[in-house]
Each structure stands twice: as C-alpha cells, then as structure tokens.
Amino acid sequence: MQSLCFNPAAPGFPPLQNQNNINLTLKSPRPAPFAPQYPRRMPTRRPHRTPVQAGVRAGGRDGPENSILPNLHEALLNPKHDQGSSTAANRVRGSLPGDQPGRATLRGKRRPIQDGCAHVTPWQVAILDLFPLRSSFPLSSPWGNEGRAAELRGNCTMLGLSLREVSAALKQGQISPVELCRKCLSRIRETRFLNAYITVSEDKALKQAEESEKRYEKGRALGILDGIPIAIKDNFSTAGIETTCASHMLKGYIPPYNATVVQKLLDQGAVLLGKTNLDEFAMGSGSTDGIFGPVRNPWSYSRQYREKRKPNHHRVDEDSNWLITGGSSGGSAAAVSAFTCFAALGSDTGGSTRNPAALCGLVGLKPTYGLVSRYGLIPLVNSMDVPGILTRCVDDAAIVLGILAGHDVKDSTTTQDPVGPFILPILRDVSKLCIGIPKEYHTPGLSSETQALWSKAADLFESKGAKVVEVSLPHTSYSIVCYHVLCTAEVASNMARFDGLEYGHRCNVNVSTEAMYAATRREGFNDVVRGRILSGNFFLLKENYDDYFVKAQKVRRLIANDFVKVFNSGVDILLTPTTLSDAVPYVEFIKEDNRTRSAQGDIFTQSVNMAGLPAINVPMALSSQGLPVGLQLIGRAFSDQQLLTVARWFEEQVQFPVIQLQELMDNCQSIFQHEKLTSVSLK
Amino acid sequence: MAAPMLQWARAGRCWLLGPCPRRMILLFAEPGPGRVRGQSSAAAQEPRPGAQEWAAVVGLEIHVQISSNSKLFSGSQVTFLAPPNSLVSFFDASLPGTLPVLNRRCVEAAVMTGLALNCTVNKKSLFDRKHYFYADLPAGYQITQQRRPIAINGSLTYSLGVGALWSPSATKTVRIKQIQLEQDSGKSLHDDMRSQTLIDLNRAGVGLMEVVMEPDMSCGDEAATAVKELQLILRALGTSQANMAEGQLRVDANVSVHHPGEPLGVRTEVKNLNSIRFLAKAIDYEIQRQIKELENGGKILNETRAFDEKLGCTVSMRDKEGKQDYRFMPEPNLPPLILYDTESLPMGADPQQVVNIDRIRESLPELPSVTRERLVEQYGILPEHSFALLNEDGLLEFFQNVMKETRAEPKKVIGWILSTFLGYLKQRNLAVSESPVSPSSLAELLSLLDDKVISQPAAQQVFEELWQNQGKSPGQIVQEKKLELLHQQEELEEICQAVLDQHPQEVTGIFFVTSGEWGGGCHQHKWLEVSSKAQVFPADLQDELWGWLGVTSGH
C-alpha cells in the first residue's frame, strides 16, 4: 500500500507560470504570453551546415516565418500552390481508390530499423517545415541506409515518425530530445487555434528533454519512449502540473501526484508536453463542452477536406465551418493528429478515445478494463473508465500499451495476472480468424458512407480468407439508457467530493457550510455535469434504486453476456463502425444538447465499456468530404494483443492516407483574425 | 474488595413510575437470550395492580476502531493525538483520481472479531458508498458494507451482577446482527467564537468495525455490561484497543419503550456516549424520559439525541429534520472481498493476498469467558474475582505473573491484588502498567508473608515502601526496617511481658470484649499496631498472650 503523507497546509507545489493555459484571445500567430524559454530570434535563413543541427535548430525556431522557404515537395504535388505560404507537406502512402494520380505514394513495407527488428512503418510522414525535399526522394528506401538517413536528418522534422522510428532517430543522434521537444512545442504554438492543449508545461518538458539528452549522451536511455514528446488528457493527475478536467471546479488545482499511467510514461523517459482539452469532466462526445472552449479538428484544415468542399464557400463561412474532433478526448486526438506529439493519453468511458480517434483519423485504443491502472485518472464512471491511447498507428498503440499495462497495487481493479508484452506478431494469414458483424449495429442514423466502408471492410476480411459472420448482440439497443443511469449515478457519487473544502474552486459564500457547498458546486460545474449529478442522485434515491440502478445493472449484465455468447460461439473479433458518420461542423454539432449528442456519439462504442472489453478504432478511409472514417474492432477481454495484431493487419490493408496539413499553416492568420468562438480568456 | 465489583453489582432498574422491585424479577427471571418480547409476555401474565408497566428496548450500534498500523484504504498511519492533518494521504483527503486499497489487517481483525462473537463470516462481502455531505467527510461518501457485511448472525453473552450478591446465573445473550467494515470520518472542531469550523482529517479513513447489536437489552446496565464484555473480547483479540475515552469504541443506543404485549414504540438514537458509565446513565435517562413523555400524553419522535454529561440528560440534536437518504451505491473501485477457508483456498494462492478464515480461527486467543472459567478452576478463586481480574486492563497478567513467582496461596494473592494493589492504583488513578510495584516484588513480598518471615501489618508497611521507593526488593526493605518476625520463645515472652506492661487496658479489653476470640473493630486495629511494633506475627503473639492469660486459642 502506498504510504503518502499529505499536508494541506504545506506550501506544496507553486502554481506554474506561463504554462497554465493557452490564451485563446491572441490575435497574433506569435503570441506574447507563450514566452518561450529559449532565445527567440528573428527568422533568418541560415546556411545549411551539418544537416542535424541546422535542420533541427532552424525547426526549433518556429513560426510561420520559416515557411518562406520553398517547399519543393509541396510544389511537386501541387504545382500551383503558393510555396511561400506552406510550411508542412505531407506524403501519402498507399493508394486508396480516392487517391489522386500523381501524388507521391509510399507503401508500407517492412523495413529494417537499426534496432535490428523488423518493423512496419505505417506513417512516413515528415512535416517539411523548412527544407525542400528533393524530387528524387527515395521514399521507400530503408532507414538503415546511411545516405538516406543523412537526407532525413537534413530534411525532416521528424514529427510524423512512428514511435519506433523516432526512437531510432534519437538513439542514432539524428535528433536530440531537446530539439525534438522544441519542435513539438513550436508545433503546439503553430496549431494553438486548434485549442488542443489546456496547459503546455514548456519548462518542465524542456527539462525532461534535457535530462533525456544527458541519458542518451551516456548511452543510458530509459526505454523506447525516452525523449519522445507525449501529451496527456487533462483528467489525469500530473504532479506539479495543473489538472483541470476543463472545469471551473478544478481550475488552479495542481495535483501533488502522478497518475500511474503518467508515471509509467515518465519512467520510460517520455517528455510530457502538456495537458489536452476535453469536455468538462470528460462528459461529452465532441470536446466542445469544456470551459476552455471547443477543440477544432485538424482535418478541418487539411488539404483533403478543403479540396473536397464545395468551392463557393465564403471565407468567413469556412472559418465557422470547422469540424469537431469528437470526444471527450478531442484535445489528445487533435494533438496527435496535428503532429504536436507522438502519442497521447485519453480516457474512454463510453467511447471517449475511440470516437475522436475515428473523427481525427487516428488509432484509438480502449484496453480491457483492468489491464491499465486508473489510479490518478479523475473518474467519470469508475466501473467503465479506462485510460485510452491515441496514436497515429497500431504499432505505436501497442508500444504504449506495453508500457502502461499491468497490475497496479494502487488500483484494486487491475488484473494481477501477468500481461503482455504487447509485441505484435506479423499476421499474414487471416483465414483462421472469425469476424463477427453485429446486426444490431445497422442503426438508422448510420451514414450510408460509413455503412459502405463497413461492408467494404467486412469484404476485405472475407476476401483474405477470414470467416465473416453476422452475429447478434440483442441487448444493444438498451445500452444507451442503461449507460445513462449507471453513468449519472456514479457521476453523482464521484462528484460529491468537489465541495470546495480540500481543493478546487470555492465560492465566496460563507453563511454556512451547506450554503458554501451549494454555491461552490453551482459555480464550479457546468450544466451538463450538474444535470448528470441531479439525475444520478435521483436514480440512487431509496425509492428509485431498484427501479433504475439495479435494473440498469441487470441490463448491463445482459449486454456483457451478449458479447460473451458471441465470443463463445467462435467469433474472434467484432467489426463495427466507430461513429455514425465522419466529423460534423461545430455549428451543426451544438444544435443538439449534450445528452442527445453523447447518446448518438457513443452508440457503437458504449456497450464495449459496459462489458469491459478491449476495442480499437482503426482509420479506414476518407469520406467523400475528405474526412476520416474509422472502424472499430472489438476483442475478447484481455485479448488486447490479438486485437492489436488484427488491427495492424487491417491498417496495413486499408492504407489510410496521411493528413495533409499544409493549409493549416496558411490559414493560421485568417483564423486568428476571425477568432470568435474560442475567445475564452482564462485569467 | 467490593470496589472492583461495583461494575457488576449494580442491579437492573425498574421502569415503573413508582417504586417497584418487581421489575428486577422480570429482568432476571428470563432465561436464555434477553428478548424483549419474551419479557413482555412474561410480564403480561402477571397481573399488575396500579401503574401500567413499561418495557424498554435497547439496541446498540458500536463503532470499534480497528487496531492497525495504517488506515482501512490508505497507507497513512493511525495514531492517537498526532498533530492535526499530519496523517492524511491523498486518498484520505479525497484528491480526485485516488483509489481505495483495502488493508488486509483490518479484514483479518473483522474476521477475528466475527469469529469471537460467534458470527457467520461471509466468504464474499461487498463495499458500498453511503453519501452525505459533511465537512469532515472529504469524499462526500463513506465506504461501508451495507448490502453484504463481512460477518452476520452472532451473539454475545454477558453476566449481570445483582446487588452485593453476585450471581453467576444471571447470564444474558444479545444477538449480533452484523459486523461491517467501514471508514471513520475526520473531526470537525467548531470554533464558535470565530464562527468557523476546523477540520482534522487524521482520523478520516481509519478502519472501523461497526458491530450492530439487536434490541435484546432492556436497560442501561445491560447495555453497559454487554459493551464492557465486548470491550474485553476486543482487547483479548487485539483487534481494537477499545478505549472509549480515545474514541476507539463509540456507542450509539437505539432506545424505545412500549407496554408489554404491544408493538414496539418509536425509537430514538442516543449518541455521544463516550464512557460505559455515561452509556448506562444516558439509556436509563432516555427510557425514563420516553415513559414520562408518553404518560403525559406526548409523542416520541424518531430523532437523534445527544447525551449531555454535565446535565445528565439527553437532548435532541435536530440533525435529521430532513429525511436523510444516503443514496447507497456499490463501491466500484473495490472488487468483492473474497475470504477463503482451508478447503476453498486456491492452489498456490499468495498468502499475502488471501485471508484464510480457518487460519484465523486457529489463532484465536482465549476469550474472556473462558479465561474466567479457567481462573476459577486453576486457582480456586471466586467467579467474581475472575471478573475483577479481567475488568482491569493488565491486572490478569499481573496476577498471573505474581502467581508464577510466589508460593503464596492464590486466594491470598487475589486478596492482596484486588484490595491493596488495586486500591493503591485507583487512589492514584493509575493503570496497572503504571504501577511502581512490579509483579515479582509483590510475589516476593507475598512469599515473605507466606513463609511467616513478616507479619501482615509488616507486609503492608513493606508494600507502602515498595510503592514509594522503587528499586528496592521487599527483602531489602524488611532487612533495613528490621521487620522480620521473631520466632524465639524468650523474645516472644519478653514482648508479651512488655505488651502487658505497656498496654494492659488494650489487652484486657480485647480479651473481655471478644471473649477469647480474635477481636474486631478498633481493638483489632490496636492489636495489629501492637504486634507490628513488636515485629511479631499477630497469631503468634496472640497465642502467646492467650497462653499467658490462660485462655485457649480461639482462632
């Protein structure tokens, strides 16, 4: 058992300055409050000296100014594009039917990385913010090639690499942890308008990166994540870093301890960049209902989306037309999707990791309940919460899961059986797999496009020899109401601790303790949270308990048994949609209330949480609008390894395109000028 | 010797509003478990003239603080009187994201207590959250065991004393409904001057066993005696220090009155009972109050009342005016608590991770009732002596240690311990452990007395000396003070002559008053003084004197 002493009177952790939050009222792409801790120089073109230093340093000195350099790759792809306004160019690997001819493609081939292992490298993205790629860029040549590596060092900022790749790059000294960290921090600044981060812990991150650098210099890297920047959803406790849950109630709350998952990442040497945005206390499916404002989906600014959109949109309309990320882990999804970090933690109670992963074209893993510790995760529904993992490829998710999984003495609900290691075998033959297609998931609200892609995915499995069967999860339709009762009841209970006494917001009312409680909670929680507290307490009343709570628990059991029956019948993996459709514009999304939205958003994901099963969103293809559509794979309890293995096979088959964010940079300026919705001043 | 027996000597009270010794019959004629209904029917059979009789029903909820190093669900220490908020973990302060981790020791203590109270130990028990807002409850809920407690259906047997004539047959049993594990709350200190409340969370999260006793008791004495017995059991088990003054044993009493044969009355809950004496007093007061209220045509409210020690009465706390709904909910962060017996123990289970009921049963220490029987049998002492030995913390051990080292008769030893030794302690308000006289010193002293090396009065003198000057052995004191008895005949004769010369009146007085028998009263006192001065064993001196006076020894 832990033996921790906490003295509320002790000075503890001083509030962090300049790191607490992102001020969204900024009008300039070079915001003053974001005072960087390292010298900031005016942009000057520097001669390309040694590839590593020059490339990286220049990259570290961020800003749109860098974009004055011509981007040859971009020019290659789109000859008419205004070179001066682009900082990021992206490559697409794989060829999907929707791909345009002439685009550089890169097939995911197994290429040996210098750690000696064979790897699939699904994402070969390099955000080219400084130096042009040569047209003869040998895209599919192996990493091990010296000349290629040198080119990469010179040409790429590495932000789009997979974990293994960036780890290898760090190990080989192609980039230093500090340089990488600065790149990410600069990227965060550039993409600030996405509102992905609530807190950027710049000083701490740089310090961690410096320590990592020292370890690399001594050849004593802690683990595969050493020096790799990551982001954490702002409902995980982080020692010394404000943890708000996007609520007034916890504004200014600086936890004195790290969540177990955070600690495990730090123990691996990971560099914690900051805390990502979410719906208040993770209650929502849009990342629109937090006090720091909504998160914008980076795909809103992708070339893929912009090109497919109707051309007659007026500029202002375009800006208000930005898309939601899904939620509630939308900040983490946006952070990973916009290449500000290499992986992020979300949480998943009803789909909060898989949903934004689907809408942001990411891999979103919800591990089996009990596989990963919840200690330090500020709870929504204890019996369903699981820390989620958001990455750009399945392999990365497996790596992070390998680090996080396992028994935690501080969380009695974690399994005591040995787990992992989550090293994914290469799946070549799927003929022994049985894929279940739950018929109840053909719901009226499912978009025809998603429906079609779902069928296509099923056909893909079938065509490769897997057995695909229709299965029934008969109690699926009760999932939403059942979840509503169980969720609100636990919310009512979990939120009881926020009374303004020990921590968090406290009102000025001091008439009586009760009056203080009431006013504090009234001021501290938004309508969604208060609404759930109210319903939950209603369901828990003595006279209602049996009619609601007990009944909902029974239904939960039935839902869980549905899955057990299906898996016992020989099905290995269930294939379902993750969301009803691709991402919708914010203005559309907020027309419905949070409850309706959550019910719709969680429809395919929620019952998995009821049953505690592992599930993963794998991006499949772009919709006709040029937006990601993801599919969900669900596995048996504690068969996360199998699930990931199949997910990676699927990922390799579908060759989902990389987000092309060059326009994101273009539009920074105009977005800041038209900033309206997210003008939330924090202080 | 009567003083330590006082606890047991108080008679049951009568709940008639007039003088009525009949109630005592009603109380104690009842065989077996003291069920109220049984008493009622017995009462109904007896025709009662005059005032209509009332029967009182008392049930107890006892919160027992588990003696453990750390709290029930966190690693913070459990210590009494530590600086405020110095023993508070993140979990105790309910920091968001923290989770409970069950303390194995607390589970074992509850199982042990359950077994000692003849309970059925549930192999699967569950934890629940009980919600209410209070400043010293940081999480807004208490983790307890509402649906399925760790132990159920037990019983506790206790013996009542009646008057000076202690009777071992007055044995009663109270049923134990359940024992549940739960968290303690913090402490609120109300500063009325500055109208603020200070919160100390040191106690928040400390492990409690709530022992729920069925309403099988009918007066303050019964309740007090049952609690006293429970206290002894807990101490014997080591599962709690059960010190009421330090809040390790807190009793809430549910009290109601009704006419025998009629349904039970509305009950009140009496809180703030922090000593066994006040417990009895508060319950008796509350019974009287309810009877008076009803006799005057009033009504009893289902309310919580506090006992005011100074006024000696109960007063309404008015904290349950609105109906409290605790909105119980399963604690989702704790899986069901599974206990094993040797049969169900899974193969290769980590002994650190499982609790084996059979193993605990085997390790149960001797319970007080058995100890008392053993003492009576082993030492031939009176049953009331066995009670007295157990009622004082550490006294039994002291007695046994003395017995190990002395040749003196157990009856003599118990006499010395219960009268002289305990008297000294009580007078100075000391615990047995604080005694300046060690068991071996007393043993030596009693051996000297038994060997007739010193006289009884001399022994008292030595004891006094031992009490005052630690570090000296009784033998040394006897030598220094020259208190050895004289056994030489000539010396004895000399002394007799001297006594007769110096105290003719006393000697003759004793002789005549007692007609040759061992005198009493002031004479005895004088006699002892005389013999003590003489360094003579009183009986020897008496024999000698009697011989001189031509009387046959009468003793």
Contacts between the chains, C-beta under 8 A, distances in Angstrom:
chain1	res1	chain2	res2	distance
A	1	B	70	6.4
A	1	B	74	7.1
A	1	B	75	4.2
A	1	B	101	5.2
A	1	B	103	6.9
A	2	B	74	7.1
A	2	B	75	4.8
A	2	B	89	6.9
A	2	B	91	8.0
A	2	B	101	7.2
A	3	B	70	7.1
A	3	B	75	3.5
A	3	B	76	7.0
A	3	B	89	7.4
A	4	B	74	7.7
A	4	B	75	6.4
A	4	B	76	7.4
A	4	B	89	4.5
A	4	B	90	5.4
A	4	B	91	7.9
A	5	B	76	6.7
A	5	B	86	7.3
A	5	B	87	7.4
A	5	B	88	7.0
A	5	B	89	6.8
A	6	B	88	4.9
A	6	B	89	5.8
A	6	B	90	5.3
A	6	B	92	7.3
A	6	B	93	5.4
A	6	B	95	7.5
A	7	B	85	6.1
A	7	B	86	6.7
A	7	B	88	7.0
A	8	B	85	6.0
A	8	B	88	7.3
A	8	B	93	6.5
A	9	B	85	6.7
A	236	B	97	7.4
A	237	B	95	7.5
A	237	B	96	7.2
A	237	B	97	4.6
A	243	B	96	8.0
A	245	B	96	7.7
A	250	B	96	7.2
A	253	B	96	7.9
A	255	B	95	6.6
A	255	B	96	7.8
A	255	B	97	7.3
A	256	B	90	6.7
A	256	B	95	7.4
A	257	B	90	5.7
A	257	B	95	7.4
A	259	B	97	6.1
A	374	B	97	7.9
A	374	B	99	6.8
A	375	B	97	6.8
A	375	B	98	7.2
A	375	B	99	5.3
A	376	B	97	4.4
A	376	B	98	7.7
A	377	B	97	5.7
A	378	B	96	4.3
A	378	B	97	4.7
A	379	B	96	7.6
A	379	B	97	7.1
A	381	B	332	7.7
A	382	B	332	3.8
A	382	B	333	5.3
A	383	B	332	4.1
A	409	B	101	6.6
A	410	B	99	6.0
A	410	B	101	6.2
A	411	B	99	5.3
A	411	B	333	7.7
A	412	B	99	6.9
A	412	B	100	7.1
A	412	B	101	5.8
A	412	B	102	6.8
A	412	B	333	6.5
A	412	B	334	5.7
A	412	B	335	6.1
A	413	B	99	8.0
A	413	B	332	8.0
A	413	B	333	6.3
A	413	B	334	8.0
A	413	B	335	6.3
A	416	B	353	7.5
A	489	B	329	6.0
A	490	B	329	7.4
A	490	B	332	6.3
A	492	B	131	8.0
A	492	B	327	7.4
A	493	B	129	5.6
A	493	B	131	6.4
A	493	B	140	7.7
A	493	B	141	6.1
A	493	B	327	7.6
A	493	B	329	5.4
A	495	B	140	7.9
A	496	B	131	5.9
A	496	B	133	7.1
A	496	B	139	6.5
A	496	B	140	2.5
A	496	B	141	5.7
A	497	B	94	4.4
A	497	B	96	6.7
A	497	B	138	6.4
A	497	B	139	4.7
A	497	B	140	5.1
A	498	B	96	7.8
A	499	B	133	6.7
A	499	B	138	8.0
A	499	B	140	6.4
A	501	B	135	6.2
A	501	B	138	6.9
A	501	B	199	7.0
A	502	B	93	5.1
A	502	B	94	6.3
A	502	B	95	7.4
A	502	B	138	5.4
A	503	B	93	7.7
A	503	B	95	6.7
A	503	B	96	7.9
A	513	B	135	5.4
A	513	B	197	6.7
A	514	B	133	7.2
A	517	B	133	5.8
A	537	B	327	6.0
A	540	B	131	7.5
A	540	B	327	3.7
A	540	B	328	7.3
A	540	B	329	5.6
A	541	B	325	5.4
A	541	B	327	6.4
A	542	B	325	5.4
A	542	B	327	7.8
A	545	B	328	7.3
A	549	B	329	7.1
